[in-house]
Amino acid sequence: MTTDPDLAQATAARRAALVQALSDSGDLTDPAWRTAFERVPRHVFVPYFYDHTGRRISAGDAETRDAWFDAVHEDRALVTHRTGGAATSSSSQPSVMAIMLEALRVEDGVGMKVLEIGTGTGYNAALLTHRLGNDSVVTVDTEPDLIAAARARLIETGYEPHVVLADGTHGHPDLAPYDRIIATCRIDSVPPAWLRQLTDGTGSDAGQILAPLGNALVRVRRTGPLQAEGRFLPGGACFMPLRHGTADGIPTRRPALPTGKARSTDVPASALADNAYRFLLSIVEPHLDWQYDLDDAGRPTAARVWSPDWSRLEEVYRLFTEHDGPGPERYGLTVDQEAQHVWLDGPGGPCWSLRP
Ligand SMILES: C[S@@+](CC[C@H](N)C(=O)[O-])C[C@H]1O[C@@H](n2cnc3c(N)ncnc32)[C@H](O)[C@@H]1O
């Protein structure tokens, strides 16, 4: 860890202020997670990041050092890895991390084992390890350079979870079963390997998965072999997708979006700004092309969407208004051996099947 006492003191004070802000907003309520956020130094895991213009903001650069120092102590998601022009890893927004860690419902002192999909910087793995211990945490990522850097930073800060270079789509069978699986990248459906690697058991003993799906978080509990069920949490969650293969395989340029005038549609512009409508759209039409305007902190200020078929967006909007604009917390997910369904209000309500 840093040997500069002035920096250590300054970062501890700024971390305490961030933790207080997360507590005041109600995102961080569990005292044990509060202690983890106070102790684990995010700045060590994020020695540089890329701002929204792609500029590298780094601790090691006198010109950008102050901006770096402020940003790593603010409630901001920070892009930390780019492949071609595309962001391929980030340190997630601390408030979202706190919400996810609390929603993971870990228990202390019972030897719980957690698998994290998406090591990234290693910061979330450090928080988990602080709380649960080295042997209880396994974290995987597809990117060799991310894994090497995360492993080094974890050791530097005194944590030694299992850090594994692997495609997390397959979980990590060698150390299964897991009481909890937490994904920090977005899934389109629950990978069957994760279901196979969950602790069996009944009721509260059964393993659970927490993951971004569409643009919200879902938590499911194992209900049988290759079966699980649970609900979405309130609020949005914007995550990078789970990749199949390494980032080297992704196109370095996004396909050109259609040009010309936007088509008129019955969907009001305000609906596109509404996370609840975007959630339903992300489930029913998962492969639309979205573009966001971001503010300096990387938060979306406007959303645009391209669709080859506007009537689908209008249909989804009609459905959305017919059901009084449901937020993600009114939906759930049922997984069984044949299919995965997102449902509204209950397993017998309107439902949509997820494509694997
Ligand atoms: C938002 S970042 C993770 C942030 C990280 N938890 C942290 O604390 O810094 C998402 C990560 O998911 C990883 N990822 C994407 N697809 C993956 C896959 N199939 N298996 C494992 N990791 C994957 C990316 O490489 C990226 O590092």
Ligand as a Chemical Component Dictionary entry (heavy atoms), coordinates in Angstrom:
data_LIG
# 
_chem_comp.id                   LIG 
_chem_comp.type                 NON-POLYMER 
_chem_comp.pdbx_formal_charge   0 
_chem_comp.three_letter_code    LIG 
# 
loop_
_chem_comp_atom.comp_id 
_chem_comp_atom.atom_id 
_chem_comp_atom.alt_atom_id 
_chem_comp_atom.type_symbol 
_chem_comp_atom.charge 
_chem_comp_atom.model_Cartn_x 
_chem_comp_atom.model_Cartn_y 
_chem_comp_atom.model_Cartn_z 
_chem_comp_atom.pdbx_ordinal 
LIG C1  C1  C 0  -17.793 -3.259  -14.776 1  
LIG S1  S1  S 1  -16.341 -4.204  -15.032 2  
LIG C2  C2  C 0  -16.085 -5.015  -13.463 3  
LIG C3  C3  C 0  -15.729 -4.129  -12.315 4  
LIG C4  C4  C 0  -15.018 -4.869  -11.218 5  
LIG N1  N1  N 0  -15.900 -5.746  -10.487 6  
LIG C5  C5  C 0  -14.286 -3.917  -10.307 7  
LIG O1  O1  O 0  -14.523 -3.891  -9.104  8  
LIG O2  O2  O -1 -13.430 -3.189  -10.834 9  
LIG C6  C6  C 0  -16.940 -5.592  -15.992 10 
LIG C7  C7  C 0  -15.861 -6.655  -16.175 11 
LIG O3  O3  O 0  -16.470 -7.822  -16.698 12 
LIG C8  C8  C 0  -15.472 -8.473  -17.441 13 
LIG N2  N2  N 0  -16.102 -9.484  -18.291 14 
LIG C9  C9  C 0  -16.833 -9.344  -19.427 15 
LIG N3  N3  N 0  -17.175 -10.545 -19.924 16 
LIG C10 C10 C 0  -16.671 -11.474 -19.072 17 
LIG C11 C11 C 0  -16.690 -12.901 -19.034 18 
LIG N4  N4  N 0  -17.285 -13.618 -19.992 19 
LIG N5  N5  N 0  -16.060 -13.522 -18.014 20 
LIG C12 C12 C 0  -15.432 -12.824 -17.040 21 
LIG N6  N6  N 0  -15.378 -11.464 -17.031 22 
LIG C13 C13 C 0  -15.977 -10.810 -18.026 23 
LIG C14 C14 C 0  -14.806 -7.343  -18.203 24 
LIG O4  O4  O 0  -13.532 -7.722  -18.693 25 
LIG C15 C15 C 0  -14.757 -6.262  -17.132 26 
LIG O5  O5  O 0  -13.523 -6.276  -16.472 27 
# 
loop_
_chem_comp_bond.comp_id 
_chem_comp_bond.atom_id_1 
_chem_comp_bond.atom_id_2 
_chem_comp_bond.value_order 
_chem_comp_bond.pdbx_ordinal 
LIG C1  S1  SING 1  
LIG S1  C2  SING 2  
LIG S1  C6  SING 3  
LIG C2  C3  SING 4  
LIG C3  C4  SING 5  
LIG C4  N1  SING 6  
LIG C4  C5  SING 7  
LIG C5  O1  DOUB 8  
LIG C5  O2  SING 9  
LIG C6  C7  SING 10 
LIG C7  O3  SING 11 
LIG C7  C15 SING 12 
LIG O3  C8  SING 13 
LIG C8  N2  SING 14 
LIG C8  C14 SING 15 
LIG N2  C9  SING 16 
LIG N2  C13 SING 17 
LIG C9  N3  DOUB 18 
LIG N3  C10 SING 19 
LIG C10 C11 SING 20 
LIG C10 C13 DOUB 21 
LIG C11 N4  SING 22 
LIG C11 N5  DOUB 23 
LIG N5  C12 SING 24 
LIG C12 N6  DOUB 25 
LIG N6  C13 SING 26 
LIG C14 O4  SING 27 
LIG C14 C15 SING 28 
LIG C15 O5  SING 29 
# 
